Amino acid sequence: MLVKIAQMYYEEGATQSEIADRIGISRSLVSKLLTKAREDGIVEIIIHDDHIHQFRNIERKIERLYALREVVCIESVGKETSKKQLGEAASEYLHRVIRDGQIIGMSSGTTLNEVAKAISSVQHYPTATVVPLVGGMGNERVDIHSNSIVSKVGNALQSKYELLHVPVMVDTKEAREVLIRQPSIRSIFHLAEQSHIAIVGIGGRPEDSTMVKSYMGSDHLQITNDSEIVGDICYNFINKFGKPVQNAWNDRVIAMELEKLKAIPLVIGVASGLEKVQAIKAALEGSLIHVLITDEATGTALVEG
């Protein structure tokens, strides 16, 4: 009976009601018998998705290994092309999860700039607000600063957006404390802390960061020689456990604190590159992100390393 019902349902395409009428039993019994056929191994359902999405196995391994909500893996290509494709993948993911009325926090950098450039939507979100998570002023590479990225995303989504009129880095710890106490600055960070979604880049070791040299000047060797640092997230340098490192950089950077970042319901990390594997691992170990968007080579290194 189990084999007969299974063949009618799965091979002939008969509905459960048609099977019930032909065999002379109730539809609810047909449903129970189909379930039993699967439990007893008479029916085995196999999803052939290798050609549809060839990286699903890597994604699932990373999701299970680090208890992530979701991983999106793209094909590994050249560095700049990968950033562009990462931006497109992150844009697609944002469109899937965003709702009008939400607050969207954005960090900065070259990868986040690609996310901003990729966003285009026929659907508008007039009551959503896009807000920076890090300082956004400076004269070099203005296109990758948080204010530039936030304005691009806000315009693409037809949403409201706020700007943070402070630099990423100031001269002293005391200057930072004075600035973040200013009502106009504090209000932006307070809004950012209420974000429903955050999209952040993940940086590698400080020696790979041109920003460290430009902001730290002659003191940059103190940071680049610090072996405890594995990378950064929202410009907070972190150790292998995803905890902030105590140093002059973190004392002076104007960015959302990592404990506040962890309180955001959905944090999407966008990063790739073998030089960033340890930094991505640290962000995952520290539960700093819920969703990772990366490429195949980086994903494989996360699983095998």
FENPE-V316314 format. One record per residue. RES is the residue in one letter. PSI is psi in degrees with one decimal (999 if undefined). Layout:
[[RES & PSI] [RES & PSI]]
//
This chain:
[[M & -43.2] [L & -44.2] [V & -43.4] [K & -46.7] [I & -41.4] [A & -42.2] [Q & -43.4] [M & -41.0] [Y & -48.6] [Y & -32.3] [E & -40.0] [E & -17.5] [G & 17.8] [A & 146.3] [T & 164.9] [Q & -35.2] [S & -41.7] [E & -40.7] [I & -42.9] [A & -42.9] [D & -41.1] [R & -34.7] [I & -23.7] [G & 34.7] [I & 174.3] [S & 157.3] [R & -37.9] [S & -34.7] [L & -37.2] [V & -44.9] [S & -42.8] [K & -38.6] [L & -35.6] [L & -39.8] [T & -42.8] [K & -35.8] [A & -36.1] [R & -41.8] [E & -35.1] [D & -1.6] [G & 7.9] [I & -35.6] [V & 131.2] [E & 121.8] [I & 122.1] [I & 127.9] [I & 114.0] [H & 92.4] [D & 7.3] [D & -40.1] [H & -24.5] [I & -45.7] [H & 94.6] [Q & -13.5] [F & 10.3] [R & -36.5] [N & -42.2] [I & -44.2] [E & -47.6] [R & -38.1] [K & -44.3] [I & -41.6] [E & -44.3] [R & -39.9] [L & -37.8] [Y & 11.7] [A & 46.5] [L & 153.3] [R & -40.4] [E & 148.7] [V & 134.1] [V & 120.8] [C & 131.8] [I & 169.9] [E & 142.0] [S & 123.5] [V & -159.2] [G & 157.8] [K & -52.0] [E & -37.4] [T & -39.2] [S & -42.3] [K & -41.1] [K & -44.1] [Q & -35.2] [L & -42.5] [G & -41.9] [E & -41.8] [A & -41.0] [A & -37.7] [S & -45.0] [E & -41.9] [Y & -42.3] [L & -43.0] [H & -30.0] [R & -34.2] [V & -18.8] [I & 146.2] [R & 148.2] [D & 144.7] [G & -9.3] [Q & 163.6] [I & 128.1] [I & 117.5] [G & 140.0] [M & 135.2] [S & -151.1] [S & -175.7] [G & 174.6] [T & -39.4] [T & -41.8] [L & -31.4] [N & -37.2] [E & -35.6] [V & -47.6] [A & -41.1] [K & -27.8] [A & -19.3] [I & 122.7] [S & 132.2] [S & 135.3] [V & -21.0] [Q & 132.8] [H & 154.8] [Y & 71.5] [P & -23.1] [T & 5.4] [A & 158.3] [T & 130.4] [V & 133.3] [V & 144.4] [P & 148.1] [L & -11.9] [V & 161.8] [G & 152.9] [G & 27.1] [M & 153.0] [G & 170.0] [N & -17.9] [E & 138.8] [R & 58.8] [V & -29.3] [D & -22.4] [I & 3.0] [H & 154.3] [S & -40.3] [N & -40.2] [S & -43.9] [I & -44.7] [V & -42.5] [S & -37.8] [K & -46.7] [V & -44.2] [G & -43.0] [N & -39.0] [A & -36.2] [L & -2.6] [Q & 42.8] [S & 170.7] [K & 155.4] [Y & 153.3] [E & 151.8] [L & 150.5] [L & 106.7] [H & 60.7] [V & 155.8] [P & 169.8] [V & -36.4] [M & 139.9] [V & 174.0] [D & -35.2] [T & 162.5] [K & -38.9] [E & -38.3] [A & -39.7] [R & -46.3] [E & -36.7] [V & -45.2] [L & -47.1] [I & -11.1] [R & -10.8] [Q & 133.6] [P & -41.0] [S & -35.3] [I & -44.7] [R & -37.4] [S & -35.7] [I & -44.7] [F & -36.0] [H & -41.3] [L & -42.8] [A & -36.8] [E & -17.7] [Q & 8.6] [S & 140.9] [H & -32.2] [I & 138.8] [A & 138.4] [I & 121.2] [V & 148.0] [G & 165.4] [I & 120.8] [G & 157.9] [G & -157.2] [R & 150.9] [P & -26.8] [E & -17.1] [D & 0.4] [S & 115.2] [T & -23.7] [M & -36.3] [V & -46.8] [K & -42.7] [S & -34.5] [Y & -34.1] [M & -18.7] [G & -131.9] [S & -15.9] [D & 0.0] [H & -26.8] [L & -31.6] [Q & -35.7] [I & -46.7] [T & -25.4] [N & 0.4] [D & 104.7] [S & -14.1] [E & -27.4] [I & 130.4] [V & -15.7] [G & -166.1] [D & 155.2] [I & 128.7] [C & 39.0] [Y & 12.7] [N & 117.4] [F & 136.3] [I & 158.4] [N & -174.7] [K & -13.7] [F & 2.5] [G & 18.1] [K & 147.0] [P & 139.0] [V & 139.0] [Q & 106.7] [N & 175.8] [A & -31.6] [W & -54.9] [N & -25.8] [D & -24.8] [R & -6.8] [V & 141.1] [I & 98.5] [A & 163.1] [M & 135.6] [E & 148.0] [L & -33.7] [E & -33.5] [K & -36.7] [L & -41.9] [K & -21.6] [A & -12.0] [I & 133.6] [P & -35.7] [L & 110.1] [V & 121.1] [I & 116.8] [G & 130.5] [V & 111.3] [A & 149.8] [S & 166.6] [G & 132.5] [L & -27.2] [E & -11.1] [K & 2.6] [V & -46.6] [Q & -36.5] [A & -42.2] [I & -43.5] [K & -43.4] [A & -42.4] [A & -36.7] [L & -43.6] [E & -35.7] [G & 3.5] [S & 39.9] [L & -19.4] [I & 155.8] [H & -26.5] [V & 135.6] [L & 130.4] [I & 116.6] [T & -169.7] [D & 173.3] [E & -47.2] [A & -43.4] [T & -42.8] [G & -42.2] [T & -41.3] [A & -34.2] [L & -35.3] [V & -43.9] [E & -26.1] [G & 999]]
//
